[in-house]
Amino acid sequence: MHAAIIRRYSSFMMTFGHCLLLKIAYTEKMEPKYLIRFTYVILMGLVIAACTTKNSLPAEPTPFSLTTPGGKTWELVWSDEFDTPGLPDPAKWDYEVGYIRNNELQYYTRARSENARVENGNLVIEAIKETYEGANYTSASLITKSKASWAYGRIEARVNIPEGRGMWPAIWMLGENIDEVGWPDCGEIDIMENVGFEPDTIHGTVHTGAYNHVSGTAQGASIPVPEAGRDFHIYAIEWDSLRIDFFVDDRYYFTFANDGKGEASWPFDRNAYLILNIAVGGAWGGQQGVDDEIFPQQMLVDYVRVFKTSGEETK
């Protein structure tokens, strides 16, 4: 919008300047041959100035505040808009490497553009069927661990998830103290999970020492999102000291509340880091096998943004 206004203003100024110069020239009774040369030089200067202005315009700014349907106003404190082609920004993202969890089949690679890159304004995480480091599949898991972590706020990502049986994409968070206390005591917030054999369903889940899938007590809910892999959707949580609310495209569908019983059930007063990944197969994603005909598969991430409410402490 700002660029269009400036371009229209530049065009107007060029026309206005031309008319003004002609008036000056005729008022001073300039000879025609000198008038033509004089006008040409001035017009070329105006054109160059206008082009320079257009090409030096800043990109449309990332919104620094957001008002959600409930009327709450949020201030942006961290984001990645994925505007710079190449590998993901190393100042913001690190990688999990190898076989990590849940009997999954993929090998997570580090800084390998085939599996993680920025192009066309999106982060691309790509799962590939290939032989690599003894695995039959590769993928990427990007993490902000040791780069950035947060307690409380609104965390959202605009994402187009992959499709197909065997896919298990996720946007999630782990407590940054996981190396000290382990899982699930560190706490886990699954902002979005999908398994390919249920393409129209999005899951949001919380795991803690008291509530987790190993003991069959994980707390969560699901929401129907028809053909979730055919378009971008905004997956978000809103988190404070009392509750974590889950949303898809600002449709609320689940709350995990602080029951006041301590860190075993609520370890979420501590910072957590963000994870973006595609898993292949595994304990949940592979329950109905893996369709090898679907590869390669991509998860496209338009942006990731972290907000705090006005006056809220940034941890």
N, C-alpha and C positions, 0 to 999 in steps of 0.2 A: 504494500500500500504506500509506504513512504517513498519507495523508489519511483512508483508511477507518478506521484505528486511532483517530485523533483524533476522528472523528465518533462512533464507538462509545463512546469514553470520555466525550464530551460528553453523549451520550444517557444514559449511566449516571449521570453527575453530576447531570443534571437530575432524574432519578427519586429519587436519593439525597437531593438537596437538598430536594425536595418533602416526602419522608417526615420528614426531620429538622425542617423548619419546622412541620409539623403537630404533631409531638411537642412541640416547644417551645410552640406555641400552646395546646394542650390542657393542658399542664403548668401554664401560667400562667393557665388558665381564662379565655381570651379569649372575649368575646361572639361568637356565630356571625356576625353581620353584619360585624364587624371582622375576624374570621378569614378570611372569604371575600375581603374586599378585600386583606388582608395577603398571603394566598396568591397572589392574582392578580398583585399587583405583583411579588412575588418571582419567580414563574414567568415573567412577561414579561421580567424582567431576565435570567434564565437563558437563555431562548430567544434574545434579542438577542445575548448573549455567545456562544452556540453558533454562531449564524449568522455572526457576525463572525469567529469562529475558522475556520469552514469557508471563507469567502470570502477570507480572508487567507493561506490555506495556500500555501506556495511550490510551484512546479511540480516534478514529479519531476526530480531532478538528473541531469545528464548523467554517465554513468559516468566516473570519473576514472582508472580502471585497467581493463585488459583482459588476460585470460589466454587465449592462443591454444592450439589443440589440441596444439602441440608443447611446451607447458608454459612458454613464455616470458611474462613479465609486462611489460605496457606501461603507461606513464603518459601520460595525455592532456595535450597541450601547446597544442592549438589545435583549434577546431571551429566549425562553423556548423550549428545544429540547425534553422534555417529556421522559427522559431516566430513571427516578427513579420510580419504581412501587409504587402504593399506591394512596393516595389522592393527588390532585394537590398541588404544592408547595405553602404553605401559605405565603411565603415571596413575591410571585408574584401575587397571585390570591385571590380574595374575591368572595362572592356570592350575587346575588340578591335572596331574599327569599319571597315566597308567590305568590299571584296573583299581577302582576305588571302593565300590560298595554294591550290595544288593544282587550279587551274582550276575551283574550286567555283562554284556558281551563285547562292548566297545573298549578300545584303547583310547584314552584321552590324550591328545597331543599338546605340545607346548609351542606357541608362536608358529604354527604351521598354517599357511594361508589357505591350504585346501580345506581346512576344518574351521577356521575362524578368520574373518576378514571384514573390513568395512568397504562397501561399495554401493553406489547409487543411493547414498543417504541412509543406509541400513547396516547394522551389524548382521553378518551372515554366519550362523553356526550350522555347519554341514556335516551330516552323518553319511559316511561312504562305506560301501561294501568293498573291501580290499584287504590284502594281506599286509600286515604292518606290525612289527614287533611281536610276532606270534599270534596276533589277533586276526579275526576275519572282518572286523569292522573298526572304523575310526570315527571319532567325533571330538568335540571340544566342550570343556566346562570352564567358563570364565568366572573368576571370583574377585571380590574387592578386599579379601583378607589382607591385612597389613597395609592396605591402601586407604580404605574408608570403611567406617561402620557407624551405626546409629542406634539410639534407643529413642523410641517414640517418633511420631510423625506420620506423614502419608508417603508411602513408597508405591510408585506406579511405573508400569512399563507398557508401551504400545507394541504389540507383538502379533505376528502371523505364525502360528505354530505349524509343524510338519504334520503329515497325514500318513496313515498306513499301519497295518498290524505289526507290532513290534516296536513302534515309536513310543517314547516316554519323555516328552519335553517337560521342563520345569523352570519356574522362577521361584526362588526360595531364599531363606536366610538361616544362618546358624550363629549361635552365640560365639563371640570372639574368644571366649575362654574355653573353647572346646579342647585345646591341647592340655589344659590343666584338669578339667573335670570330666571330659569325655562326653560322648553322646549316650543318652538323651538329656543328661543333666544340664548341658549347655543351652538347651532349648532349640527348637526348629520351627520355623514358620513357613509353610508352603503356600506362597501367594497364588500360584497356579500350578496345577499338574493336570496332565491329560495322558491317557493311555490309548494307543491307536485303535484297539478293538472296541473302544467306546468313543467314536469321533465327535459325538454331539454333547459330551459331558465334560465340564470343568470342575475340578476338585480344589478345595481350600482346606488345609489341615494344620493342626498344631500338635507337636510332640514335646513332651517334657518328661522328667523323671517319673512323675505320677501317671502321666497319660501318654502312651506311645503305642505304636503298632505291634511291637514285639510282645507286649503284654495284652494286646487286644483292646486297649483303652484310649487309643488316639482320638482326639476331638476334631471334628470337621464336618463339612457339608459339601454338597454338589449343586451345580446349577446347570440347566440345559442351555447350550449355546449351539444351535443348529449349524452344522458344517463349520465348526470353529476354525478349521484349517484353511478355509477358503478366503479369509479376509483378516485384516488387523482388528484386534480388540484391545481395550485398555484393562489390564489386570492390576488391582490395587488393594492395599490394606490401609486402614487408618488405626493408629496404635497409640495408646496413652497408658498411664499407670493403672487403669482400671479395666481395659478391654482392648481387643483387637477385632476390628470389623473388616469383612471381606467383600469385595465388589468386582463385578465384571461390567464394563461400560457404565459405571456408576449405578448399576443395579446391586443393591445390597442383598446378601444371601446367608451370612453367617456371622456370629459373634462368639469369640472365646473370651470369657470373663475371668478376671482375677478373683479367685475364691477366698483369698486372704489366708491361705493355709501355708504360705511360705514358698521357698524357691523350688521345692519338688514339683509343685503344680504351676508356679508362676516365676520362671527365671528371666522374665522379660523386662526387668528394670535395668538390665545390662545391655551393652551394645551388641549388635549382630551385624554380620557382613552378608553381602548379597552374592547369589550364585545364579548363573544362567547356563543351562545345559540341555543337550539332547542325549538321553540314554537309549541304548538298543537292547531290547529284551529285558532280562532281569526278573526278579521275584514277582513284580507286578506287571511291568510292561510286556513281559514275555509269557504271560499266562496262557495265551492262545498262539504262541509261536511267533516267528518273525517271517514276514513275507519278503523274500529277497528280490522280488520284482519291483519293489517300490523305490529302490535306491538310485541315485542319491536323494536325500531329503534335507530340507533347509528349515531352520527357524530364523525368521527375519525380525529384527528388533529395531523399530523406528527410533525409540528413545527410552532412556531410563531416567526418572526424576525422583528426587527426594525433597519433601517439603516439611517445614515445621509451622505450627500455628504461630500467629503473631505473639511475641512475648515468651514463647516456649523456649526452654533451655535447649541449646544444641549440644548434645553429648558427643 
